[in-house]
């Protein structure tokens, strides 16, 4: 699955990056709970080991996705949901075993090392990753349900609203410029798709304006825009490939 794992000389750099990513995730999310009736420390069960291993596998694939490795992008984008999953698993394991945040973090880092070692020993490392993801994705979906995927029109509206929000706060900062570019790309692709469906420019204007108002209303209604999978919008804004069709 992960093409770069075929390159042994790069392994130490990848492992360091993954460890740094996990450290940030766990330091941010696995905050120690108040010391009230702390349970006796017990060993990890097989279920705990499975879940911690999945945190490691998901973090590895999320890291590859953030670097744009094409094969990793065949899976759902994992950065946001993976962080949530890591935090929830870590909190549960700490509560059930009495082990500290540092002990749980170290267990995940060991799971990353074990996964790396396993991949380096086999002829088809992508198969190892595929098997791990086959096991872990259903667990992720159960623990952190995937958000609904917005349509191309909704994505164009969401990124435009995000740009306007950031611009009002930061003017043309780097983030604002990036959002403006993405919003333009998505708007252009949405119009191209509607043109292919026989809609006129004025009809597209009306549809996109209506969509923006609907998305804005959702945002104002207790922040419900957050329930849409904005990561999907970034995927839709990725550089086009020959023969690519954008979903509605």
Secondary structure, DSSP 4 states (H G I P E B T S, - for coil): --GGGG-GGGHHHHHHHHHHHHHHHHHHH-PPPP-SSPPPP-PPPHHHHHHHHHHHHHHHHHHHHHTT-GGGGGSPP-HHHHHHHHHHHHHHHHHHH---HHHHHHHHHHHHHHHHHHHHTSS-HHHHHHHHHHHHHHHHHHHSPPPBPPPHHHHHHHHHHHHHHHHHHHSS-HHHHHHHHHHHHHHHHHHHHHHHTT--HHHHHHHHHHHHHHHHHHHHTTTGGGGB-HHHHHHHTSPP-TT-----
